[in-house]
Amino acid sequence: MDMFEQIREHEQVVFCNDESTGLKAIIAIHSTRLGPALGGCRMYPYKSVDDALLDVLRLSKGMTYKCAAADVDFGGGKAVIIGNPEKDKSPELFRAFGQIVESINGRFYTGTDMGTSPEDFIHALKETNCIVGVDEVYGGSGDSSVPTAQGVIYGLQATNNAIWGSDDLSGKSYAIQGLGKVGFKVAEVLLENGADLYVTDINERAIDQIVQKASSMGAGIKVVKSEEIYSQPADIFIPCAMGGIINDDTIPQLKTKGVVGSANNQLKEERHGESLQQKGILYAPDYIVNAGGLIQVADELYSPNKERVLRKTKAIYTSLMNVYSQAEQERMPTVQAANLFCENRIEARTRRNSFFSHMKRPKWAVRM
């Protein structure tokens, strides 16, 4: 496919190369209609440049919708670094990356994603102020898994309300795929609310910790193998690990009434949202549910305030209820309703958002 045809929906795509550090990266800016592009930087040993380009284009477009759904004044962007995060990282590589981000002159803000950590971007922060999600000691907002997990809880409450007419989390069973920073926090809240859990994770330590917590509370919990999590007789499936897990193979196994989780790109293809609808399973679009972390890093640029972030995160509940209502009225899959919700918001806000129009670059405080 012609390169310009591939990137036709995007405003700017930057190929980055620094021979001295081995940096090979791509930065994709999908849209700045609502403000500077915002999106994380992942590091992954892509098999080819084409694979890396496809990933960054897909992810950056998703960030446009995610920013619109979260109601933050930022557009969508993403960066990928081609390399093995276990052996190819260096302070110099991230400083070189920071220099390239700086050269984009405030149109793109980035931070940690899969394969990168907040510590990596401390080095990038020496070259640019366009970095978010750094440690609190460097003027950042700290652990973004807290608002992300809280957003999942709001998503579960909205979904329970749509299905059973009540926000109550108790008296229901939940199948949680992945007990990382977000999944574990969600599991804790559900246990505290009297829910029963089915859980799976490759991290045995996380499994042991959540089982001990459930036992101390007298709560019901069952540990299952990774491939068995889809077929558990839970009320709600909560994917908090990899993307693409809602597909032709897993949908027939699902026995739940809803899918609500923090994993990105849960639908392998958009048509799988329709497949869930046909099966009577209510799908909470992931980019709405997992927006808590985005809300925090966007808010960080105005100076960190945890209470303000948690207040903004409550909007996830309202957004989901609006999406569910529209999907029901229009008889369409929830993912389609969510996309329309975001597109309408982008169109409406584009005419109103003049915050960045009179400045070459946002004048946020220098943190280092």
Salt bridges, closest charged atoms under 4 A:
GLU5 OE2 - ARG8 NE 2.94
GLU9 OE1 - LYS61 NZ 3.02
GLU11 OE1 - ARG107 NH2 3.27
ASP55 OD2 - ARG42 NH1 3.43
ASP55 OD1 - ARG58 NH2 2.36
ASP71 OD1 - ARG349 NH1 2.22
GLU102 OE2 - ARG361 NH1 2.91
ASP113 OD1 - ARG42 NH2 3.51
ASP113 OD2 - LYS78 NZ 2.61
ASP120 OD2 - LYS89 NZ 2.70
GLU127 OE2 - ARG95 NH2 2.72
GLU136 OE2 - LYS306 NZ 3.22
ASP143 OD2 - LYS185 NZ 3.79
GLU192 OE2 - LYS213 NZ 3.97
ASP248 OD2 - ARG271 NH2 2.85
ASP248 OD1 - HIS272 NE2 2.90
GLU269 OE1 - ARG271 NE 2.87
ASP299 OD1 - ARG308 NE 2.67
ASP299 OD1 - LYS312 NZ 3.00
GLU300 OE2 - ARG367 NH1 2.90
GLU307 OE2 - ARG311 NH2 3.15
GLU347 OE1 - ARG33 NH2 2.98
GLU347 OE2 - ARG351 NH2 3.16
